[in-house]
Structures are given as structure tokens and as C-alpha cells.
């Protein structure tokens, strides 16, 4: 899965990168994210996070553990 977004931000590139690369700031810039919890690591390469999101029409909660795990909890479909 790939997300792509283009924005013009009036700040130095390094500062923007550091902010976005810190997963704990995700609820501040991605409205679908309710909260982020660090579950392993010190915040650098190899750190694992759980990301809790609300998406229209999607599962009520998803979990993302960097670098390779993505889980979604689904409700039964209405019949």
C-alpha cells in the first residue's frame, strides 16, 4: 500500500522530515489516526509502533508494526 501527498510547507526540509518521520506526531497531521503507541525500540530505525486509525468504510481499528506487519480488526458485514 502506498500513500502519496504533495504539500508546500513553509519550513526547512529537515524539520519537516523529522516531524513526519516521528510516528508519534501522526495524529497531529493525519486526521484518520486516533493515536500512536511505540511498542519497541528507541524511536530510530527498527522501532515498532501501533497505529490506531478510523477510516470511512474501513475497519474500526488497524495496527501497524514497522516494518512489515499490518493488521485490521473487522466487524462482520451487515447482511
N, C-alpha and C positions, 0 to 999 in steps of 0.2 A: 504494500500500500504506500502510495506517495501523496503527500500534500504539497501544493505549490502556492505561494502567496507572494505577490510583489507589493512592496510599500516603499515610500520615500520617507525616511526618518531623519530629522534634523539633529543628529548626534554622531559622534565618531563611531566608525565601523566596529572597532574593538569593544567599545562599551555596549553597543547593541548586541554583538555576538555573545559577550559574557552574560548578558541578561537573558537572552533567549536560550543559550546553552545550559543555563541553570534551570533544570526541570521544576524546581520548587517555585519558580516565578510564573509557571504556565497559567495558573488561574487568573493572573493579572492581565494576560494578553490573549488568552484563548477562552472565549465565553462558554464553551461546552464543558470545560474542565471545572469540576467542583473542588477537587483537592488533589494534592500530590504528596505521597509519603516516600521517603528514602528508606529502602529495606536492606541495603547492603552497600558497602563502600564509603569512601570519604568525600564523594562529590565529583571526583575526576573520572578518568577513563575506567570503564568496567563497573561503575556504580549502577545499582539496580533501584528502580522506582516503581511504585504502584500509582497509576494514574486513574482517577475516578471521573468519568465523563457522563454527560447527559446529551444524547443526540436525538433529534427528531426522528421517530420511526425506527430507532435502533434499540439495542439492549439498554436496560436502565443503568447498568454499571459495567465498565470494562476495566481490565487490569493489563498494564503493560510493564513488563520487566525487561529492561535493556540488557542485552542487545537483541534477544531473539524471541521472547515469549509475549504473546498477545492472547488474552482470554476475555471472553464476553459471557455474561450471565444473561440468559434469555428467558423471558416469560413464555408460557405456552401461547401459541397463536389462537386468536378467537376463531371460532367456527361459525 
